[in-house]
């Protein structure tokens, strides 16, 4: 498994809950997150709480995480 760091547009509500909306690649291609299948909060560090989302993008399930930077887990 390796991480690919990506740009993510997300919404944060008044309670501090984060909802990723879409992913944008370096070439500007955007992929909307169709559905969040599961979400959990991790303690990555004191300054940057971590988040982990199991999402569906264009019908395919992906693991999306945040630890101060957004990343996708890629399984080779």
KOLGU-4560 file (N, C-alpha, C; in nm, 3 decimals, padded with zeros to 5 digits):
<recs>
<n_xx: 00.084 n_yy: -00.117 n_zz: 00.000 ca_xx: 00.000 ca_yy: 00.000 ca_zz: 00.000 c_xx: 00.089 c_yy: 00.124 c_zz: 00.000 mol: A seq: 1 type: UNK>
<n_xx: 00.047 n_yy: 00.222 n_zz: -00.077 ca_xx: 00.116 ca_yy: 00.350 ca_zz: -00.077 c_xx: 00.013 c_yy: 00.462 c_zz: -00.080 mol: A seq: 2 type: UNK>
<n_xx: 00.057 n_yy: 00.579 n_zz: -00.047 ca_xx: -00.031 ca_yy: 00.695 ca_zz: -00.043 c_xx: -00.007 c_yy: 00.784 c_zz: -00.163 mol: A seq: 3 type: UNK>
<n_xx: -00.116 n_yy: 00.833 n_zz: -00.220 ca_xx: -00.110 ca_yy: 00.935 ca_zz: -00.323 c_xx: -00.179 c_yy: 01.057 c_zz: -00.265 mol: A seq: 4 type: UNK>
<n_xx: -00.106 n_yy: 01.166 n_zz: -00.253 ca_xx: -00.163 ca_yy: 01.288 ca_zz: -00.196 c_xx: -00.242 c_yy: 01.362 c_zz: -00.303 mol: A seq: 5 type: UNK>
<n_xx: -00.361 n_yy: 01.406 n_zz: -00.266 ca_xx: -00.454 ca_yy: 01.467 ca_zz: -00.361 c_xx: -00.514 c_yy: 01.593 c_zz: -00.300 mol: A seq: 6 type: UNK>
<n_xx: -00.573 n_yy: 01.674 n_zz: -00.388 ca_xx: -00.649 ca_yy: 01.791 ca_zz: -00.345 c_xx: -00.793 c_yy: 01.746 c_zz: -00.323 mol: A seq: 7 type: UNK>
<n_xx: -00.851 n_yy: 01.784 n_zz: -00.211 ca_xx: -00.989 ca_yy: 01.748 ca_zz: -00.180 c_xx: -01.067 c_yy: 01.873 c_zz: -00.142 mol: A seq: 8 type: UNK>
<n_xx: -01.185 n_yy: 01.885 n_zz: -00.199 ca_xx: -01.277 ca_yy: 01.990 ca_zz: -00.157 c_xx: -01.372 c_yy: 01.925 c_zz: -00.058 mol: A seq: 9 type: UNK>
<n_xx: -01.380 n_yy: 01.984 n_zz: 00.061 ca_xx: -01.461 ca_yy: 01.925 ca_zz: 00.167 c_xx: -01.544 c_yy: 02.034 c_zz: 00.235 mol: A seq: 10 type: UNK>
<n_xx: -01.647 n_yy: 01.990 n_zz: 00.303 ca_xx: -01.734 ca_yy: 02.080 ca_zz: 00.378 c_xx: -01.714 c_yy: 02.050 c_zz: 00.526 mol: A seq: 11 type: UNK>
<n_xx: -01.699 n_yy: 02.156 n_zz: 00.604 ca_xx: -01.690 ca_yy: 02.140 ca_zz: 00.750 c_xx: -01.810 c_yy: 02.211 c_zz: 00.810 mol: A seq: 12 type: UNK>
<n_xx: -01.887 n_yy: 02.138 n_zz: 00.890 ca_xx: -02.006 ca_yy: 02.199 ca_zz: 00.950 c_xx: -01.971 c_yy: 02.269 c_zz: 01.082 mol: A seq: 13 type: UNK>
<n_xx: -02.071 n_yy: 02.328 n_zz: 01.143 ca_xx: -02.050 ca_yy: 02.406 ca_zz: 01.266 c_xx: -02.003 c_yy: 02.321 c_zz: 01.383 mol: A seq: 14 type: UNK>
<n_xx: -02.021 n_yy: 02.188 n_zz: 01.376 ca_xx: -01.973 ca_yy: 02.100 ca_zz: 01.482 c_xx: -01.834 c_yy: 02.047 c_zz: 01.455 mol: A seq: 15 type: UNK>
<n_xx: -01.775 n_yy: 02.084 n_zz: 01.343 ca_xx: -01.640 ca_yy: 02.040 ca_zz: 01.309 c_xx: -01.635 c_yy: 01.911 c_zz: 01.230 mol: A seq: 16 type: UNK>
<n_xx: -01.749 n_yy: 01.859 n_zz: 01.188 ca_xx: -01.753 ca_yy: 01.738 ca_zz: 01.107 c_xx: -01.712 c_yy: 01.769 c_zz: 00.964 mol: A seq: 17 type: UNK>
<n_xx: -01.623 n_yy: 01.686 n_zz: 00.909 ca_xx: -01.572 ca_yy: 01.706 ca_zz: 00.774 c_xx: -01.639 c_yy: 01.607 c_zz: 00.680 mol: A seq: 18 type: UNK>
<n_xx: -01.685 n_yy: 01.660 n_zz: 00.565 ca_xx: -01.744 ca_yy: 01.576 ca_zz: 00.461 c_xx: -01.671 c_yy: 01.605 c_zz: 00.330 mol: A seq: 19 type: UNK>
<n_xx: -01.589 n_yy: 01.510 n_zz: 00.281 ca_xx: -01.524 ca_yy: 01.532 ca_zz: 00.151 c_xx: -01.628 c_yy: 01.528 c_zz: 00.040 mol: A seq: 20 type: UNK>
<n_xx: -01.616 n_yy: 01.621 n_zz: -00.056 ca_xx: -01.713 ca_yy: 01.632 ca_zz: -00.164 c_xx: -01.659 c_yy: 01.581 c_zz: -00.297 mol: A seq: 21 type: UNK>
<n_xx: -01.535 n_yy: 01.621 n_zz: -00.331 ca_xx: -01.473 ca_yy: 01.568 ca_zz: -00.451 c_xx: -01.322 c_yy: 01.575 c_zz: -00.440 mol: A seq: 22 type: UNK>
<n_xx: -01.258 n_yy: 01.498 n_zz: -00.528 ca_xx: -01.112 ca_yy: 01.488 ca_zz: -00.535 c_xx: -01.069 c_yy: 01.553 c_zz: -00.665 mol: A seq: 23 type: UNK>
<n_xx: -00.959 n_yy: 01.626 n_zz: -00.659 ca_xx: -00.905 ca_yy: 01.688 ca_zz: -00.779 c_xx: -00.760 c_yy: 01.644 c_zz: -00.797 mol: A seq: 24 type: UNK>
<n_xx: -00.729 n_yy: 01.588 n_zz: -00.915 ca_xx: -00.593 ca_yy: 01.547 ca_zz: -00.947 c_xx: -00.510 c_yy: 01.668 c_zz: -00.988 mol: A seq: 25 type: UNK>
<n_xx: -00.379 n_yy: 01.649 n_zz: -00.997 ca_xx: -00.288 ca_yy: 01.757 ca_zz: -01.034 c_xx: -00.318 c_yy: 01.815 c_zz: -01.172 mol: A seq: 26 type: UNK>
<n_xx: -00.374 n_yy: 01.734 n_zz: -01.261 ca_xx: -00.405 ca_yy: 01.784 ca_zz: -01.396 c_xx: -00.538 c_yy: 01.858 c_zz: -01.401 mol: A seq: 27 type: UNK>
<n_xx: -00.606 n_yy: 01.872 n_zz: -01.286 ca_xx: -00.731 ca_yy: 01.946 ca_zz: -01.280 c_xx: -00.856 c_yy: 01.861 c_zz: -01.293 mol: A seq: 28 type: UNK>
<n_xx: -00.840 n_yy: 01.731 n_zz: -01.321 ca_xx: -00.954 ca_yy: 01.641 ca_zz: -01.331 c_xx: -01.020 c_yy: 01.625 c_zz: -01.194 mol: A seq: 29 type: UNK>
<n_xx: -01.154 n_yy: 01.641 n_zz: -01.192 ca_xx: -01.228 ca_yy: 01.631 ca_zz: -01.066 c_xx: -01.316 c_yy: 01.507 c_zz: -01.067 mol: A seq: 30 type: UNK>
<n_xx: -01.320 n_yy: 01.440 n_zz: -00.952 ca_xx: -01.404 ca_yy: 01.323 ca_zz: -00.934 c_xx: -01.492 c_yy: 01.345 c_zz: -00.811 mol: A seq: 31 type: UNK>
<n_xx: -01.622 n_yy: 01.345 n_zz: -00.834 ca_xx: -01.715 ca_yy: 01.363 ca_zz: -00.724 c_xx: -01.721 c_yy: 01.236 c_zz: -00.640 mol: A seq: 32 type: UNK>
<n_xx: -01.728 n_yy: 01.253 n_zz: -00.510 ca_xx: -01.744 ca_yy: 01.140 ca_zz: -00.419 c_xx: -01.893 c_yy: 01.108 c_zz: -00.417 mol: A seq: 33 type: UNK>
<n_xx: -01.928 n_yy: 00.991 n_zz: -00.470 ca_xx: -02.068 ca_yy: 00.952 ca_zz: -00.483 c_xx: -02.131 c_yy: 00.924 c_zz: -00.347 mol: A seq: 34 type: UNK>
<n_xx: -02.054 n_yy: 00.859 n_zz: -00.261 ca_xx: -02.109 ca_yy: 00.818 ca_zz: -00.132 c_xx: -01.997 c_yy: 00.792 c_zz: -00.032 mol: A seq: 35 type: UNK>
<n_xx: -02.020 n_yy: 00.830 n_zz: 00.092 ca_xx: -01.928 ca_yy: 00.795 ca_zz: 00.200 c_xx: -01.983 c_yy: 00.669 c_zz: 00.265 mol: A seq: 36 type: UNK>
<n_xx: -01.909 n_yy: 00.561 n_zz: 00.255 ca_xx: -01.954 ca_yy: 00.432 ca_zz: 00.306 c_xx: -01.928 c_yy: 00.418 c_zz: 00.455 mol: A seq: 37 type: UNK>
<n_xx: -01.818 n_yy: 00.476 n_zz: 00.500 ca_xx: -01.789 ca_yy: 00.478 ca_zz: 00.644 c_xx: -01.690 c_yy: 00.592 c_zz: 00.671 mol: A seq: 38 type: UNK>
<n_xx: -01.693 n_yy: 00.638 n_zz: 00.794 ca_xx: -01.604 ca_yy: 00.748 ca_zz: 00.834 c_xx: -01.562 c_yy: 00.724 c_zz: 00.978 mol: A seq: 39 type: UNK>
<n_xx: -01.437 n_yy: 00.755 n_zz: 01.007 ca_xx: -01.389 ca_yy: 00.745 ca_zz: 01.144 c_xx: -01.285 c_yy: 00.852 c_zz: 01.169 mol: A seq: 40 type: UNK>
<n_xx: -01.274 n_yy: 00.889 n_zz: 01.294 ca_xx: -01.175 ca_yy: 00.990 ca_zz: 01.333 c_xx: -01.060 c_yy: 00.918 c_zz: 01.399 mol: A seq: 41 type: UNK>
<n_xx: -00.940 n_yy: 00.951 n_zz: 01.358 ca_xx: -00.818 ca_yy: 00.892 ca_zz: 01.411 c_xx: -00.739 c_yy: 01.002 c_zz: 01.480 mol: A seq: 42 type: UNK>
<n_xx: -00.654 n_yy: 00.967 n_zz: 01.572 ca_xx: -00.568 ca_yy: 01.069 ca_zz: 01.631 c_xx: -00.430 c_yy: 01.056 c_zz: 01.569 mol: A seq: 43 type: UNK>
<n_xx: -00.411 n_yy: 01.126 n_zz: 01.458 ca_xx: -00.283 ca_yy: 01.122 ca_zz: 01.387 c_xx: -00.175 c_yy: 01.194 c_zz: 01.466 mol: A seq: 44 type: UNK>
<n_xx: -00.208 n_yy: 01.308 n_zz: 01.520 ca_xx: -00.116 ca_yy: 01.381 ca_zz: 01.607 c_xx: -00.197 c_yy: 01.484 c_zz: 01.685 mol: A seq: 45 type: UNK>
<n_xx: -00.133 n_yy: 01.548 n_zz: 01.777 ca_xx: -00.202 ca_yy: 01.648 ca_zz: 01.859 c_xx: -00.250 c_yy: 01.766 c_zz: 01.774 mol: A seq: 46 type: UNK>
<n_xx: -00.168 n_yy: 01.809 n_zz: 01.679 ca_xx: -00.201 ca_yy: 01.925 ca_zz: 01.597 c_xx: -00.295 c_yy: 01.892 c_zz: 01.481 mol: A seq: 47 type: UNK>
<n_xx: -00.286 n_yy: 01.772 n_zz: 01.429 ca_xx: -00.366 ca_yy: 01.732 ca_zz: 01.313 c_xx: -00.443 c_yy: 01.605 c_zz: 01.343 mol: A seq: 48 type: UNK>
<n_xx: -00.568 n_yy: 01.617 n_zz: 01.387 ca_xx: -00.646 ca_yy: 01.495 ca_zz: 01.404 c_xx: -00.664 c_yy: 01.427 c_zz: 01.269 mol: A seq: 49 type: UNK>
<n_xx: -00.664 n_yy: 01.298 n_zz: 01.266 ca_xx: -00.677 ca_yy: 01.225 ca_zz: 01.141 c_xx: -00.820 c_yy: 01.181 c_zz: 01.116 mol: A seq: 50 type: UNK>
<n_xx: -00.852 n_yy: 01.166 n_zz: 00.990 ca_xx: -00.983 ca_yy: 01.118 ca_zz: 00.948 c_xx: -00.961 c_yy: 01.010 c_zz: 00.844 mol: A seq: 51 type: UNK>
<n_xx: -01.050 n_yy: 00.913 n_zz: 00.843 ca_xx: -01.043 ca_yy: 00.806 ca_zz: 00.745 c_xx: -01.183 c_yy: 00.782 c_zz: 00.690 mol: A seq: 52 type: UNK>
<n_xx: -01.193 n_yy: 00.783 n_zz: 00.557 ca_xx: -01.321 ca_yy: 00.765 ca_zz: 00.490 c_xx: -01.309 c_yy: 00.651 c_zz: 00.391 mol: A seq: 53 type: UNK>
<n_xx: -01.407 n_yy: 00.563 n_zz: 00.393 ca_xx: -01.420 ca_yy: 00.462 ca_zz: 00.288 c_xx: -01.529 c_yy: 00.517 c_zz: 00.197 mol: A seq: 54 type: UNK>
<n_xx: -01.492 n_yy: 00.549 n_zz: 00.071 ca_xx: -01.583 ca_yy: 00.622 ca_zz: -00.018 c_xx: -01.605 c_yy: 00.546 c_zz: -00.148 mol: A seq: 55 type: UNK>
<n_xx: -01.709 n_yy: 00.587 n_zz: -00.219 ca_xx: -01.735 ca_yy: 00.535 ca_zz: -00.354 c_xx: -01.722 c_yy: 00.652 c_zz: -00.451 mol: A seq: 56 type: UNK>
<n_xx: -01.634 n_yy: 00.633 n_zz: -00.551 ca_xx: -01.610 ca_yy: 00.733 ca_zz: -00.656 c_xx: -01.629 c_yy: 00.663 c_zz: -00.789 mol: A seq: 57 type: UNK>
<n_xx: -01.724 n_yy: 00.709 n_zz: -00.867 ca_xx: -01.756 ca_yy: 00.650 ca_zz: -00.997 c_xx: -01.775 c_yy: 00.498 c_zz: -00.986 mol: A seq: 58 type: UNK>
<n_xx: -01.847 n_yy: 00.456 n_zz: -00.882 ca_xx: -01.879 ca_yy: 00.315 ca_zz: -00.865 c_xx: -01.768 c_yy: 00.230 c_zz: -00.806 mol: A seq: 59 type: UNK>
<n_xx: -01.652 n_yy: 00.289 n_zz: -00.776 ca_xx: -01.540 ca_yy: 00.212 ca_zz: -00.721 c_xx: -01.511 c_yy: 00.257 c_zz: -00.578 mol: A seq: 60 type: UNK>
<n_xx: -01.486 n_yy: 00.162 n_zz: -00.492 ca_xx: -01.458 ca_yy: 00.193 ca_zz: -00.352 c_xx: -01.311 c_yy: 00.231 c_zz: -00.334 mol: A seq: 61 type: UNK>
<n_xx: -01.290 n_yy: 00.336 n_zz: -00.256 ca_xx: -01.155 ca_yy: 00.388 ca_zz: -00.231 c_xx: -01.141 c_yy: 00.422 c_zz: -00.084 mol: A seq: 62 type: UNK>
<n_xx: -01.017 n_yy: 00.424 n_zz: -00.036 ca_xx: -00.985 ca_yy: 00.466 ca_zz: 00.101 c_xx: -00.923 c_yy: 00.605 c_zz: 00.093 mol: A seq: 63 type: UNK>
<n_xx: -00.987 n_yy: 00.700 n_zz: 00.158 ca_xx: -00.945 ca_yy: 00.839 ca_zz: 00.158 c_xx: -00.913 c_yy: 00.879 c_zz: 00.301 mol: A seq: 64 type: UNK>
<n_xx: -00.797 n_yy: 00.937 n_zz: 00.321 ca_xx: -00.757 ca_yy: 00.975 ca_zz: 00.457 c_xx: -00.709 c_yy: 01.118 c_zz: 00.464 mol: A seq: 65 type: UNK>
<n_xx: -00.707 n_yy: 01.168 n_zz: 00.586 ca_xx: -00.657 ca_yy: 01.303 ca_zz: 00.613 c_xx: -00.574 c_yy: 01.299 c_zz: 00.741 mol: A seq: 66 type: UNK>
<n_xx: -00.451 n_yy: 01.346 n_zz: 00.733 ca_xx: -00.364 ca_yy: 01.354 ca_zz: 00.850 c_xx: -00.288 c_yy: 01.487 c_zz: 00.850 mol: A seq: 67 type: UNK>
<n_xx: -00.355 n_yy: 01.591 n_zz: 00.802 ca_xx: -00.292 ca_yy: 01.720 ca_zz: 00.777 c_xx: -00.283 c_yy: 01.745 c_zz: 00.628 mol: A seq: 68 type: UNK>
<n_xx: -00.283 n_yy: 01.636 n_zz: 00.549 ca_xx: -00.291 ca_yy: 01.637 ca_zz: 00.403 c_xx: -00.386 c_yy: 01.524 c_zz: 00.363 mol: A seq: 69 type: UNK>
<n_xx: -00.460 n_yy: 01.545 n_zz: 00.253 ca_xx: -00.549 ca_yy: 01.442 ca_zz: 00.201 c_xx: -00.471 c_yy: 01.342 c_zz: 00.118 mol: A seq: 70 type: UNK>
<n_xx: -00.508 n_yy: 01.215 n_zz: 00.129 ca_xx: -00.441 ca_yy: 01.110 ca_zz: 00.051 c_xx: -00.538 c_yy: 00.998 c_zz: 00.018 mol: A seq: 71 type: UNK>
<n_xx: -00.508 n_yy: 00.928 n_zz: -00.090 ca_xx: -00.576 ca_yy: 00.804 ca_zz: -00.125 c_xx: -00.480 c_yy: 00.690 c_zz: -00.100 mol: A seq: 72 type: UNK>
<n_xx: -00.530 n_yy: 00.582 n_zz: -00.043 ca_xx: -00.449 ca_yy: 00.461 ca_zz: -00.029 c_xx: -00.460 c_yy: 00.383 c_zz: -00.159 mol: A seq: 73 type: UNK>
<n_xx: -00.345 n_yy: 00.345 n_zz: -00.215 ca_xx: -00.340 ca_yy: 00.268 ca_zz: -00.338 c_xx: -00.277 c_yy: 00.133 c_zz: -00.306 mol: A seq: 74 type: UNK>
<n_xx: -00.346 n_yy: 00.028 n_zz: -00.345 ca_xx: -00.298 ca_yy: -00.107 ca_zz: -00.320 c_xx: -00.246 c_yy: -00.163 c_zz: -00.450 mol: A seq: 75 type: UNK>
<n_xx: -00.114 n_yy: -00.181 n_zz: -00.459 ca_xx: -00.051 ca_yy: -00.228 ca_zz: -00.583 c_xx: -00.069 c_yy: -00.376 c_zz: -00.603 mol: A seq: 76 type: UNK>
</recs>
